């Protein structure tokens, strides 16, 4: 079922969803089950599966020279999404990115998802491969998430890259896109970023999932600015519970977000990561309660593997 249908049928209830990473290459389904099993009792409307592009690494050869290799540590987004859907009878949202894909490869990936009966997709640009300063599209690939949305919307109308296909089937995906309450790192300001977000909605995306944030005021400001800009689709807040001391600097650096002073002060009083993890749970429970009170349609949680902390939050708020 489409996520927008889940939202339309929810009544007053805020729905629960979460996101996980596909297993590392060489692992089996166990790590995925370990993330999902503790959360399935909360009846997720959808489970998102992230997409991970290739990385470039340099391996030293026997002759001392460095060999450049392209590797993908977490392949299998499409396969694991289908495995989750069929094992748990739950809707899944595989992510698809521009980076590393030609438009033809994108089309083929969308055809795989269509054949697997997957109704929802989250379309994003992807980041630069490590070591590259700016995003470089694949030759013949999409440059912005907007172009990826347009391609998927075309397929929803039965328009494929080859014009001479006889009786092409429309795919019918429900398309989500990313939004940034504290603006995307490359954007000159929030208003410009929201204009680009609106272009993705005007092109046919049906909902927005936000980047993580730790201060609900940032989300409410963003939501208001989106509505004022004429964006009327559901906006789903994304929450990540703080879980290690290292994240105090890693999260702002990686995701270009602020951590509130009060949260940082409390984290500095913690003597180990067990205490930080508990603080992260309590903070996210407070955030969740405030967001539910404001009537958000879905609360979306970022899990990075272990989901015991999200289980504690879900127990407290759902
Ligand atoms: P875009 O919408 O293309 O925007 C990128 C930048 O370009 C923004 O600054 C925007 O304002 C600007 N821009 C857009 N259009 C134009 C234009 N026409 N002219 C000039 N500037 C423009 N990454 C992954 O690799 N895999 C994942 O699975 C993944 N999942 C994510 C899920 C969520 C909910 C979020 C919030 C992010 C996710 N990301 C993921 C990260 C994402 O790929 C990065 O944040 C990426 O840098 C931007 O993606 P986007 O889709 O927002 O890009």
py3Dmol code that shows the C-alpha trace and the ligand (Angstrom):
import py3Dmol

protein = """\
ATOM      1  CA  UNK A   1       0.000   0.000   0.000  1.00  0.00           C
ATOM      2  CA  UNK A   2       1.159   3.546  -0.681  1.00  0.00           C
ATOM      3  CA  UNK A   3       2.416   5.573   2.267  1.00  0.00           C
ATOM      4  CA  UNK A   4      -0.029   8.326   1.333  1.00  0.00           C
ATOM      5  CA  UNK A   5      -2.871   5.781   1.694  1.00  0.00           C
ATOM      6  CA  UNK A   6      -1.610   4.787   5.146  1.00  0.00           C
ATOM      7  CA  UNK A   7      -1.660   8.484   6.043  1.00  0.00           C
ATOM      8  CA  UNK A   8      -5.143   9.015   4.612  1.00  0.00           C
ATOM      9  CA  UNK A   9      -6.484   6.044   6.632  1.00  0.00           C
ATOM     10  CA  UNK A  10      -4.801   6.896   9.951  1.00  0.00           C
ATOM     11  CA  UNK A  11      -7.553   8.990  11.516  1.00  0.00           C
ATOM     12  CA  UNK A  12      -5.973  11.084  14.300  1.00  0.00           C
ATOM     13  CA  UNK A  13      -3.215   8.539  14.998  1.00  0.00           C
ATOM     14  CA  UNK A  14       0.453   9.327  14.345  1.00  0.00           C
ATOM     15  CA  UNK A  15       1.997   6.372  12.509  1.00  0.00           C
ATOM     16  CA  UNK A  16       5.409   4.818  13.165  1.00  0.00           C
ATOM     17  CA  UNK A  17       8.101   4.128  10.560  1.00  0.00           C
ATOM     18  CA  UNK A  18      11.819   3.531  10.604  1.00  0.00           C
ATOM     19  CA  UNK A  19      14.796   3.241   8.332  1.00  0.00           C
ATOM     20  CA  UNK A  20      17.586   0.695   8.235  1.00  0.00           C
ATOM     21  CA  UNK A  21      20.755   0.058   6.287  1.00  0.00           C
ATOM     22  CA  UNK A  22      21.136  -3.004   4.036  1.00  0.00           C
ATOM     23  CA  UNK A  23      23.543  -5.580   5.517  1.00  0.00           C
ATOM     24  CA  UNK A  24      27.270  -5.302   4.931  1.00  0.00           C
ATOM     25  CA  UNK A  25      28.456  -7.372   1.970  1.00  0.00           C
ATOM     26  CA  UNK A  26      28.895 -10.985   3.111  1.00  0.00           C
ATOM     27  CA  UNK A  27      26.291 -10.820   5.891  1.00  0.00           C
ATOM     28  CA  UNK A  28      22.913 -12.549   5.756  1.00  0.00           C
ATOM     29  CA  UNK A  29      19.397 -11.475   6.765  1.00  0.00           C
ATOM     30  CA  UNK A  30      20.171 -11.839  10.518  1.00  0.00           C
ATOM     31  CA  UNK A  31      21.370  -8.262  11.085  1.00  0.00           C
ATOM     32  CA  UNK A  32      18.222  -6.956   9.368  1.00  0.00           C
ATOM     33  CA  UNK A  33      15.991  -9.175  11.544  1.00  0.00           C
ATOM     34  CA  UNK A  34      17.810  -7.971  14.653  1.00  0.00           C
ATOM     35  CA  UNK A  35      16.843  -4.394  13.769  1.00  0.00           C
ATOM     36  CA  UNK A  36      13.262  -5.167  12.750  1.00  0.00           C
ATOM     37  CA  UNK A  37      12.163  -7.789  15.317  1.00  0.00           C
ATOM     38  CA  UNK A  38      12.147  -5.439  18.353  1.00  0.00           C
ATOM     39  CA  UNK A  39      10.121  -2.843  16.406  1.00  0.00           C
ATOM     40  CA  UNK A  40       7.538  -4.889  14.537  1.00  0.00           C
ATOM     41  CA  UNK A  41       5.063  -4.855  17.500  1.00  0.00           C
ATOM     42  CA  UNK A  42       4.635  -1.092  16.930  1.00  0.00           C
ATOM     43  CA  UNK A  43       3.045  -1.814  13.556  1.00  0.00           C
ATOM     44  CA  UNK A  44       5.291   0.264  11.270  1.00  0.00           C
ATOM     45  CA  UNK A  45       3.421   1.659   8.284  1.00  0.00           C
ATOM     46  CA  UNK A  46       6.659   1.402   6.278  1.00  0.00           C
ATOM     47  CA  UNK A  47      10.271   0.361   6.639  1.00  0.00           C
ATOM     48  CA  UNK A  48      12.786   2.377   4.615  1.00  0.00           C
ATOM     49  CA  UNK A  49      15.985   0.816   3.277  1.00  0.00           C
ATOM     50  CA  UNK A  50      18.833   3.177   2.447  1.00  0.00           C
ATOM     51  CA  UNK A  51      20.912   3.039  -0.742  1.00  0.00           C
ATOM     52  CA  UNK A  52      24.718   3.069  -0.570  1.00  0.00           C
ATOM     53  CA  UNK A  53      26.788   4.040  -3.557  1.00  0.00           C
ATOM     54  CA  UNK A  54      30.203   2.720  -4.395  1.00  0.00           C
ATOM     55  CA  UNK A  55      33.337   3.919  -2.588  1.00  0.00           C
ATOM     56  CA  UNK A  56      36.834   4.289  -3.942  1.00  0.00           C
ATOM     57  CA  UNK A  57      39.595   2.649  -1.926  1.00  0.00           C
ATOM     58  CA  UNK A  58      43.324   2.253  -2.537  1.00  0.00           C
ATOM     59  CA  UNK A  59      44.890  -1.176  -1.837  1.00  0.00           C
ATOM     60  CA  UNK A  60      48.643  -1.631  -1.654  1.00  0.00           C
ATOM     61  CA  UNK A  61      49.871  -4.216  -4.166  1.00  0.00           C
ATOM     62  CA  UNK A  62      52.806  -6.603  -3.647  1.00  0.00           C
ATOM     63  CA  UNK A  63      55.027  -4.262  -5.751  1.00  0.00           C
ATOM     64  CA  UNK A  64      54.244  -1.348  -3.379  1.00  0.00           C
ATOM     65  CA  UNK A  65      52.068   0.534  -5.864  1.00  0.00           C
ATOM     66  CA  UNK A  66      48.545   1.559  -4.875  1.00  0.00           C
ATOM     67  CA  UNK A  67      45.660   0.006  -6.767  1.00  0.00           C
ATOM     68  CA  UNK A  68      42.443   2.027  -7.067  1.00  0.00           C
ATOM     69  CA  UNK A  69      39.370  -0.101  -6.455  1.00  0.00           C
ATOM     70  CA  UNK A  70      35.687   0.660  -6.486  1.00  0.00           C
ATOM     71  CA  UNK A  71      33.747  -1.267  -3.869  1.00  0.00           C
ATOM     72  CA  UNK A  72      30.209  -1.290  -2.476  1.00  0.00           C
ATOM     73  CA  UNK A  73      30.080  -2.208   1.186  1.00  0.00           C
ATOM     74  CA  UNK A  74      26.292  -2.360   1.432  1.00  0.00           C
ATOM     75  CA  UNK A  75      24.789  -3.567  -1.847  1.00  0.00           C
ATOM     76  CA  UNK A  76      21.388  -5.252  -2.006  1.00  0.00           C
ATOM     77  CA  UNK A  77      18.876  -2.467  -1.253  1.00  0.00           C
ATOM     78  CA  UNK A  78      16.329  -3.855  -3.717  1.00  0.00           C
ATOM     79  CA  UNK A  79      16.738  -7.496  -2.647  1.00  0.00           C
ATOM     80  CA  UNK A  80      16.626  -6.834   1.094  1.00  0.00           C
ATOM     81  CA  UNK A  81      13.598  -4.541   0.654  1.00  0.00           C
ATOM     82  CA  UNK A  82      11.720  -7.362  -1.076  1.00  0.00           C
ATOM     83  CA  UNK A  83      12.856  -9.892   1.562  1.00  0.00           C
ATOM     84  CA  UNK A  84      11.546  -7.593   4.342  1.00  0.00           C
ATOM     85  CA  UNK A  85       8.250  -7.029   2.534  1.00  0.00           C
ATOM     86  CA  UNK A  86       7.581 -10.737   2.099  1.00  0.00           C
ATOM     87  CA  UNK A  87       8.887 -11.914   5.494  1.00  0.00           C
ATOM     88  CA  UNK A  88       7.053  -9.309   7.609  1.00  0.00           C
ATOM     89  CA  UNK A  89       4.153  -8.469   5.277  1.00  0.00           C
ATOM     90  CA  UNK A  90       4.971  -4.780   5.681  1.00  0.00           C
ATOM     91  CA  UNK A  91       5.323  -1.966   3.169  1.00  0.00           C
ATOM     92  CA  UNK A  92       8.884  -1.020   2.339  1.00  0.00           C
ATOM     93  CA  UNK A  93      10.443   2.138   0.934  1.00  0.00           C
ATOM     94  CA  UNK A  94      13.706   1.438  -0.873  1.00  0.00           C
ATOM     95  CA  UNK A  95      15.789   4.538  -1.460  1.00  0.00           C
ATOM     96  CA  UNK A  96      17.167   5.248  -4.914  1.00  0.00           C
ATOM     97  CA  UNK A  97      19.870   7.810  -5.665  1.00  0.00           C
ATOM     98  CA  UNK A  98      21.176   9.714  -8.687  1.00  0.00           C
ATOM     99  CA  UNK A  99      24.861   9.081  -7.916  1.00  0.00           C
ATOM    100  CA  UNK A 100      26.412   6.153  -9.789  1.00  0.00           C
ATOM    101  CA  UNK A 101      23.353   5.533 -11.980  1.00  0.00           C
ATOM    102  CA  UNK A 102      22.795   6.300 -15.644  1.00  0.00           C
ATOM    103  CA  UNK A 103      19.177   7.061 -16.467  1.00  0.00           C
ATOM    104  CA  UNK A 104      18.902   3.645 -18.064  1.00  0.00           C
ATOM    105  CA  UNK A 105      20.183   1.920 -14.910  1.00  0.00           C
ATOM    106  CA  UNK A 106      17.667   3.950 -12.900  1.00  0.00           C
ATOM    107  CA  UNK A 107      14.903   2.789 -15.207  1.00  0.00           C
ATOM    108  CA  UNK A 108      15.980  -0.842 -14.800  1.00  0.00           C
ATOM    109  CA  UNK A 109      16.079  -0.492 -10.984  1.00  0.00           C
ATOM    110  CA  UNK A 110      12.560   0.965 -11.040  1.00  0.00           C
ATOM    111  CA  UNK A 111      11.381  -1.911 -13.246  1.00  0.00           C
ATOM    112  CA  UNK A 112      12.781  -4.404 -10.664  1.00  0.00           C
ATOM    113  CA  UNK A 113      10.861  -2.597  -7.887  1.00  0.00           C
ATOM    114  CA  UNK A 114       7.699  -2.559  -9.986  1.00  0.00           C
ATOM    115  CA  UNK A 115       7.911  -6.332 -10.607  1.00  0.00           C
ATOM    116  CA  UNK A 116       8.443  -6.925  -6.880  1.00  0.00           C
ATOM    117  CA  UNK A 117       5.189  -5.141  -6.087  1.00  0.00           C
ATOM    118  CA  UNK A 118       6.917  -2.368  -4.133  1.00  0.00           C
ATOM    119  CA  UNK A 119       4.620   0.660  -3.992  1.00  0.00           C
ATOM    120  CA  UNK A 120       6.852   3.331  -2.386  1.00  0.00           C
ATOM    121  CA  UNK A 121      10.242   4.815  -3.223  1.00  0.00           C
ATOM    122  CA  UNK A 122      12.297   7.623  -1.668  1.00  0.00           C
ATOM    123  CA  UNK A 123      14.259   9.462  -4.346  1.00  0.00           C
ATOM    124  CA  UNK A 124      17.375  11.397  -3.361  1.00  0.00           C
ATOM    125  CA  UNK A 125      20.481  12.676  -5.036  1.00  0.00           C
ATOM    126  CA  UNK A 126      23.073  10.933  -2.847  1.00  0.00           C
ATOM    127  CA  UNK A 127      26.292  12.466  -1.603  1.00  0.00           C
ATOM    128  CA  UNK A 128      29.732  12.752  -3.153  1.00  0.00           C
ATOM    129  CA  UNK A 129      31.910   9.672  -2.968  1.00  0.00           C
ATOM    130  CA  UNK A 130      34.429  10.069  -0.106  1.00  0.00           C
ATOM    131  CA  UNK A 131      37.289  12.319  -1.177  1.00  0.00           C
ATOM    132  CA  UNK A 132      35.323  14.179  -3.881  1.00  0.00           C
ATOM    133  CA  UNK A 133      34.457  17.791  -3.116  1.00  0.00           C
ATOM    134  CA  UNK A 134      31.247  18.155  -5.031  1.00  0.00           C
ATOM    135  CA  UNK A 135      28.551  15.902  -6.407  1.00  0.00           C
ATOM    136  CA  UNK A 136      29.262  14.621  -9.902  1.00  0.00           C
ATOM    137  CA  UNK A 137      26.452  12.872 -11.756  1.00  0.00           C
ATOM    138  CA  UNK A 138      27.166   9.744 -13.758  1.00  0.00           C
ATOM    139  CA  UNK A 139      27.548  10.549 -17.479  1.00  0.00           C
ATOM    140  CA  UNK A 140      24.002  10.067 -18.751  1.00  0.00           C
ATOM    141  CA  UNK A 141      22.677  10.149 -15.172  1.00  0.00           C
ATOM    142  CA  UNK A 142      20.467  12.474 -13.136  1.00  0.00           C
ATOM    143  CA  UNK A 143      22.035  15.603 -11.592  1.00  0.00           C
ATOM    144  CA  UNK A 144      19.417  16.514  -8.970  1.00  0.00           C
ATOM    145  CA  UNK A 145      16.767  14.505  -7.132  1.00  0.00           C
ATOM    146  CA  UNK A 146      14.264  16.583  -9.138  1.00  0.00           C
ATOM    147  CA  UNK A 147      15.377  14.863 -12.364  1.00  0.00           C
ATOM    148  CA  UNK A 148      15.070  11.454 -10.699  1.00  0.00           C
ATOM    149  CA  UNK A 149      11.535  12.343  -9.545  1.00  0.00           C
ATOM    150  CA  UNK A 150      10.650  13.406 -13.105  1.00  0.00           C
ATOM    151  CA  UNK A 151      11.944  10.113 -14.480  1.00  0.00           C
ATOM    152  CA  UNK A 152       9.898   8.060 -11.973  1.00  0.00           C
ATOM    153  CA  UNK A 153       6.808  10.215 -12.592  1.00  0.00           C
ATOM    154  CA  UNK A 154       7.211   9.579 -16.332  1.00  0.00           C
ATOM    155  CA  UNK A 155       7.241   5.842 -15.648  1.00  0.00           C
ATOM    156  CA  UNK A 156       4.132   6.251 -13.468  1.00  0.00           C
ATOM    157  CA  UNK A 157       2.513   7.607 -16.648  1.00  0.00           C
ATOM    158  CA  UNK A 158       3.876   4.763 -18.778  1.00  0.00           C
ATOM    159  CA  UNK A 159       6.625   6.880 -20.337  1.00  0.00           C
ATOM    160  CA  UNK A 160       9.920   4.956 -20.562  1.00  0.00           C
ATOM    161  CA  UNK A 161      13.254   6.079 -22.033  1.00  0.00           C
ATOM    162  CA  UNK A 162      12.647   4.137 -25.232  1.00  0.00           C
ATOM    163  CA  UNK A 163       9.804   5.720 -27.103  1.00  0.00           C
ATOM    164  CA  UNK A 164       8.873   2.732 -29.240  1.00  0.00           C
ATOM    165  CA  UNK A 165       7.744   0.348 -26.454  1.00  0.00           C
ATOM    166  CA  UNK A 166       4.337  -1.065 -27.349  1.00  0.00           C
ATOM    167  CA  UNK A 167       1.672  -0.682 -24.604  1.00  0.00           C
ATOM    168  CA  UNK A 168       4.068   0.355 -21.786  1.00  0.00           C
ATOM    169  CA  UNK A 169       2.677  -0.225 -18.270  1.00  0.00           C
ATOM    170  CA  UNK A 170       2.439   2.709 -15.870  1.00  0.00           C
ATOM    171  CA  UNK A 171       4.319   1.875 -12.655  1.00  0.00           C
ATOM    172  CA  UNK A 172       2.273   3.743  -9.996  1.00  0.00           C
ATOM    173  CA  UNK A 173       4.966   4.446  -7.367  1.00  0.00           C
ATOM    174  CA  UNK A 174       4.249   6.703  -4.382  1.00  0.00           C
ATOM    175  CA  UNK A 175       7.310   8.973  -4.393  1.00  0.00           C
ATOM    176  CA  UNK A 176       8.920  10.535  -1.323  1.00  0.00           C
ATOM    177  CA  UNK A 177      11.716  13.123  -1.255  1.00  0.00           C
ATOM    178  CA  UNK A 178      14.094  14.559   1.357  1.00  0.00           C
ATOM    179  CA  UNK A 179      13.675  17.906   3.143  1.00  0.00           C
ATOM    180  CA  UNK A 180      16.046  19.727   5.480  1.00  0.00           C
ATOM    181  CA  UNK A 181      14.680  21.697   8.475  1.00  0.00           C
ATOM    182  CA  UNK A 182      18.129  23.270   8.957  1.00  0.00           C
ATOM    183  CA  UNK A 183      18.668  23.536   5.153  1.00  0.00           C
ATOM    184  CA  UNK A 184      20.810  21.300   2.970  1.00  0.00           C
ATOM    185  CA  UNK A 185      24.552  21.852   3.430  1.00  0.00           C
ATOM    186  CA  UNK A 186      25.057  23.146  -0.127  1.00  0.00           C
ATOM    187  CA  UNK A 187      22.101  25.518  -0.127  1.00  0.00           C
ATOM    188  CA  UNK A 188      22.763  29.258   0.268  1.00  0.00           C
ATOM    189  CA  UNK A 189      19.704  29.650   2.561  1.00  0.00           C
ATOM    190  CA  UNK A 190      16.570  27.853   3.738  1.00  0.00           C
ATOM    191  CA  UNK A 191      14.200  29.747   1.418  1.00  0.00           C
ATOM    192  CA  UNK A 192      16.169  28.717  -1.695  1.00  0.00           C
ATOM    193  CA  UNK A 193      16.346  25.134  -0.446  1.00  0.00           C
ATOM    194  CA  UNK A 194      12.565  25.097   0.061  1.00  0.00           C
ATOM    195  CA  UNK A 195      12.050  26.427  -3.481  1.00  0.00           C
ATOM    196  CA  UNK A 196      14.048  23.460  -4.784  1.00  0.00           C
ATOM    197  CA  UNK A 197      12.029  21.157  -2.528  1.00  0.00           C
ATOM    198  CA  UNK A 198       8.822  22.613  -3.969  1.00  0.00           C
ATOM    199  CA  UNK A 199      10.068  21.822  -7.491  1.00  0.00           C
ATOM    200  CA  UNK A 200      10.273  18.151  -6.491  1.00  0.00           C
ATOM    201  CA  UNK A 201       6.713  18.239  -5.136  1.00  0.00           C
ATOM    202  CA  UNK A 202       5.402  20.113  -8.186  1.00  0.00           C
ATOM    203  CA  UNK A 203       7.064  17.452 -10.364  1.00  0.00           C
ATOM    204  CA  UNK A 204       4.968  14.751  -8.669  1.00  0.00           C
ATOM    205  CA  UNK A 205       6.502  13.691  -5.318  1.00  0.00           C
ATOM    206  CA  UNK A 206       3.815  12.908  -2.733  1.00  0.00           C
ATOM    207  CA  UNK A 207       5.504  13.337   0.626  1.00  0.00           C
ATOM    208  CA  UNK A 208       8.621  14.669   2.361  1.00  0.00           C
ATOM    209  CA  UNK A 209      10.791  12.975   5.003  1.00  0.00           C
ATOM    210  CA  UNK A 210      13.095  15.313   6.876  1.00  0.00           C
ATOM    211  CA  UNK A 211      16.698  15.094   7.796  1.00  0.00           C
ATOM    212  CA  UNK A 212      17.193  14.423  11.529  1.00  0.00           C
ATOM    213  CA  UNK A 213      16.873  17.381  13.901  1.00  0.00           C
ATOM    214  CA  UNK A 214      17.163  17.638  17.677  1.00  0.00           C
ATOM    215  CA  UNK A 215      15.166  20.804  18.293  1.00  0.00           C
ATOM    216  CA  UNK A 216      11.487  20.616  17.351  1.00  0.00           C
ATOM    217  CA  UNK A 217      11.449  24.387  16.816  1.00  0.00           C
ATOM    218  CA  UNK A 218      13.582  23.816  13.679  1.00  0.00           C
ATOM    219  CA  UNK A 219      10.984  21.368  12.343  1.00  0.00           C
ATOM    220  CA  UNK A 220       8.029  23.673  13.088  1.00  0.00           C
ATOM    221  CA  UNK A 221       9.797  26.634  11.389  1.00  0.00           C
ATOM    222  CA  UNK A 222      10.521  24.469   8.351  1.00  0.00           C
ATOM    223  CA  UNK A 223       6.978  23.098   8.189  1.00  0.00           C
ATOM    224  CA  UNK A 224       5.532  26.626   8.374  1.00  0.00           C
ATOM    225  CA  UNK A 225       7.914  27.879   5.670  1.00  0.00           C
ATOM    226  CA  UNK A 226       6.985  24.922   3.420  1.00  0.00           C
ATOM    227  CA  UNK A 227       3.270  25.622   3.837  1.00  0.00           C
ATOM    228  CA  UNK A 228       3.839  29.337   3.112  1.00  0.00           C
ATOM    229  CA  UNK A 229       5.752  28.348  -0.031  1.00  0.00           C
ATOM    230  CA  UNK A 230       2.708  26.371  -1.214  1.00  0.00           C
ATOM    231  CA  UNK A 231       3.859  22.837  -0.320  1.00  0.00           C
ATOM    232  CA  UNK A 232       0.820  20.905   0.892  1.00  0.00           C
ATOM    233  CA  UNK A 233       1.996  17.253   0.939  1.00  0.00           C
ATOM    234  CA  UNK A 234       2.602  15.397   4.247  1.00  0.00           C
ATOM    235  CA  UNK A 235       5.888  16.324   5.955  1.00  0.00           C
ATOM    236  CA  UNK A 236       7.277  13.465   8.036  1.00  0.00           C
ATOM    237  CA  UNK A 237       9.798  14.350  10.748  1.00  0.00           C
ATOM    238  CA  UNK A 238      12.891  12.142  10.922  1.00  0.00           C
ATOM    239  CA  UNK A 239      14.340  11.520  14.398  1.00  0.00           C
ATOM    240  CA  UNK A 240      17.595   9.941  15.427  1.00  0.00           C
ATOM    241  CA  UNK A 241      18.290   9.228  19.102  1.00  0.00           C
ATOM    242  CA  UNK A 242      21.780  10.318  20.129  1.00  0.00           C
ATOM    243  CA  UNK A 243      23.697   7.170  21.086  1.00  0.00           C
ATOM    244  CA  UNK A 244      27.439   7.861  21.436  1.00  0.00           C
ATOM    245  CA  UNK A 245      29.675  10.708  22.594  1.00  0.00           C
ATOM    246  CA  UNK A 246      31.401  10.764  19.193  1.00  0.00           C
ATOM    247  CA  UNK A 247      28.097  11.794  17.599  1.00  0.00           C
ATOM    248  CA  UNK A 248      28.273  15.173  19.355  1.00  0.00           C
ATOM    249  CA  UNK A 249      30.721  16.240  16.661  1.00  0.00           C
ATOM    250  CA  UNK A 250      30.033  13.621  13.977  1.00  0.00           C
ATOM    251  CA  UNK A 251      26.321  14.421  13.489  1.00  0.00           C
ATOM    252  CA  UNK A 252      26.771  18.185  12.950  1.00  0.00           C
ATOM    253  CA  UNK A 253      29.744  17.534  10.647  1.00  0.00           C
ATOM    254  CA  UNK A 254      28.060  14.818   8.586  1.00  0.00           C
ATOM    255  CA  UNK A 255      24.501  16.124   8.392  1.00  0.00           C
ATOM    256  CA  UNK A 256      25.037  19.867   8.743  1.00  0.00           C
ATOM    257  CA  UNK A 257      22.691  20.153  11.735  1.00  0.00           C
ATOM    258  CA  UNK A 258      22.864  21.845  15.154  1.00  0.00           C
ATOM    259  CA  UNK A 259      22.668  20.058  18.486  1.00  0.00           C
ATOM    260  CA  UNK A 260      20.817  22.109  21.140  1.00  0.00           C
ATOM    261  CA  UNK A 261      22.916  23.523  23.986  1.00  0.00           C
ATOM    262  CA  UNK A 262      20.827  21.740  26.664  1.00  0.00           C
ATOM    263  CA  UNK A 263      21.337  18.358  24.998  1.00  0.00           C
ATOM    264  CA  UNK A 264      25.094  18.908  24.696  1.00  0.00           C
ATOM    265  CA  UNK A 265      25.354  20.045  28.357  1.00  0.00           C
ATOM    266  CA  UNK A 266      23.521  16.923  29.534  1.00  0.00           C
ATOM    267  CA  UNK A 267      25.670  14.721  27.274  1.00  0.00           C
ATOM    268  CA  UNK A 268      28.833  16.228  28.733  1.00  0.00           C
ATOM    269  CA  UNK A 269      27.736  15.104  32.213  1.00  0.00           C
ATOM    270  CA  UNK A 270      27.478  11.478  31.028  1.00  0.00           C
ATOM    271  CA  UNK A 271      30.412   9.272  31.968  1.00  0.00           C
ATOM    272  CA  UNK A 272      29.972   6.593  29.294  1.00  0.00           C
ATOM    273  CA  UNK A 273      28.076   5.775  26.092  1.00  0.00           C
ATOM    274  CA  UNK A 274      25.482   3.753  28.028  1.00  0.00           C
ATOM    275  CA  UNK A 275      24.419   6.977  29.757  1.00  0.00           C
ATOM    276  CA  UNK A 276      24.539   8.929  26.478  1.00  0.00           C
ATOM    277  CA  UNK A 277      22.312   6.302  24.855  1.00  0.00           C
ATOM    278  CA  UNK A 278      19.792   6.663  27.697  1.00  0.00           C
ATOM    279  CA  UNK A 279      19.891  10.462  27.408  1.00  0.00           C
ATOM    280  CA  UNK A 280      19.297  10.094  23.653  1.00  0.00           C
ATOM    281  CA  UNK A 281      16.223   7.964  24.356  1.00  0.00           C
ATOM    282  CA  UNK A 282      14.778  10.487  26.845  1.00  0.00           C
ATOM    283  CA  UNK A 283      15.437  13.410  24.489  1.00  0.00           C
ATOM    284  CA  UNK A 284      13.795  11.626  21.552  1.00  0.00           C
ATOM    285  CA  UNK A 285      10.760  10.704  23.709  1.00  0.00           C
ATOM    286  CA  UNK A 286      10.264  14.399  24.526  1.00  0.00           C
ATOM    287  CA  UNK A 287      10.704  15.358  20.858  1.00  0.00           C
ATOM    288  CA  UNK A 288       8.261  12.619  19.788  1.00  0.00           C
ATOM    289  CA  UNK A 289       5.613  13.732  22.284  1.00  0.00           C
ATOM    290  CA  UNK A 290       5.844  17.339  21.068  1.00  0.00           C
ATOM    291  CA  UNK A 291       5.612  16.276  17.418  1.00  0.00           C
ATOM    292  CA  UNK A 292       2.650  13.949  18.051  1.00  0.00           C
ATOM    293  CA  UNK A 293       0.854  16.763  19.920  1.00  0.00           C
ATOM    294  CA  UNK A 294       1.341  18.967  16.856  1.00  0.00           C
ATOM    295  CA  UNK A 295      -0.390  16.306  14.700  1.00  0.00           C
ATOM    296  CA  UNK A 296       2.443  14.983  12.495  1.00  0.00           C
ATOM    297  CA  UNK A 297       1.179  12.100  10.314  1.00  0.00           C
ATOM    298  CA  UNK A 298       4.151   9.777  10.863  1.00  0.00           C
ATOM    299  CA  UNK A 299       7.210   9.704  13.127  1.00  0.00           C
ATOM    300  CA  UNK A 300      10.168   8.301  11.227  1.00  0.00           C
ATOM    301  CA  UNK A 301      13.211   6.968  13.114  1.00  0.00           C
ATOM    302  CA  UNK A 302      16.737   6.544  11.820  1.00  0.00           C
ATOM    303  CA  UNK A 303      18.156   3.249  13.082  1.00  0.00           C
ATOM    304  CA  UNK A 304      21.810   2.559  12.478  1.00  0.00           C
ATOM    305  CA  UNK A 305      21.586  -1.154  13.332  1.00  0.00           C
ATOM    306  CA  UNK A 306      20.701  -1.814  16.976  1.00  0.00           C
ATOM    307  CA  UNK A 307      17.137  -0.757  17.595  1.00  0.00           C
ATOM    308  CA  UNK A 308      16.713  -1.230  21.383  1.00  0.00           C
ATOM    309  CA  UNK A 309      16.722   2.575  21.821  1.00  0.00           C
ATOM    310  CA  UNK A 310      13.981   3.067  19.216  1.00  0.00           C
ATOM    311  CA  UNK A 311      12.017   0.280  20.908  1.00  0.00           C
ATOM    312  CA  UNK A 312      12.179   2.188  24.232  1.00  0.00           C
ATOM    313  CA  UNK A 313      11.006   5.390  22.527  1.00  0.00           C
ATOM    314  CA  UNK A 314       8.184   3.640  20.671  1.00  0.00           C
ATOM    315  CA  UNK A 315       7.024   1.960  23.928  1.00  0.00           C
ATOM    316  CA  UNK A 316       6.806   5.377  25.581  1.00  0.00           C
ATOM    317  CA  UNK A 317       4.953   7.188  22.805  1.00  0.00           C
ATOM    318  CA  UNK A 318       2.864   4.736  20.734  1.00  0.00           C
TER     319      UNK A 318
END
"""
ligand_1 = """\
53
LIG
P 18.540 17.519 -4.170
O 17.094 17.692 -3.945
O 19.007 17.225 -5.543
O 19.258 18.826 -3.614
C 20.683 18.860 -3.467
C 21.133 20.306 -3.362
O 20.958 20.948 -4.619
C 20.331 21.140 -2.350
O 21.190 22.075 -1.783
C 19.293 21.823 -3.222
O 18.816 23.034 -2.652
C 20.099 22.062 -4.487
N 19.309 22.113 -5.715
C 18.269 21.329 -6.038
N 17.830 21.632 -7.273
C 18.630 22.626 -7.730
C 18.721 23.360 -8.948
N 17.851 23.154 -9.942
N 19.702 24.295 -9.063
C 20.575 24.521 -8.068
N 20.540 23.854 -6.884
C 19.592 22.917 -6.729
N 21.866 9.451 0.796
C 22.213 8.253 0.280
O 23.289 8.139 -0.345
N 21.415 7.145 0.428
C 20.227 7.191 1.088
O 19.532 6.185 1.193
C 19.821 8.452 1.641
N 18.638 8.583 2.281
C 18.240 9.815 2.753
C 16.990 9.942 3.379
C 16.583 11.168 3.883
C 15.215 11.288 4.534
C 17.443 12.292 3.806
C 17.019 13.608 4.389
C 18.682 12.182 3.185
C 19.095 10.943 2.646
N 20.327 10.803 1.993
C 20.697 9.574 1.477
C 21.256 11.928 1.886
C 21.069 12.711 0.566
O 21.460 11.925 -0.524
C 21.938 13.970 0.661
O 21.477 14.826 1.668
C 22.174 14.701 -0.661
O 23.274 15.595 -0.458
C 21.009 15.557 -1.128
O 19.968 14.802 -1.565
P 18.587 15.496 -2.048
O 17.750 14.425 -2.596
O 18.037 16.340 -0.977
O 19.166 16.395 -3.236
"""
view = py3Dmol.view(width=600, height=400)
view.addModel(protein, "pdb")
view.setStyle({"model": 0}, {"cartoon": {"style": "trace"}})
view.addModel(ligand_1, "xyz")
view.setStyle({"model": 1}, {"stick": {}})
view.zoomTo()
view.show()
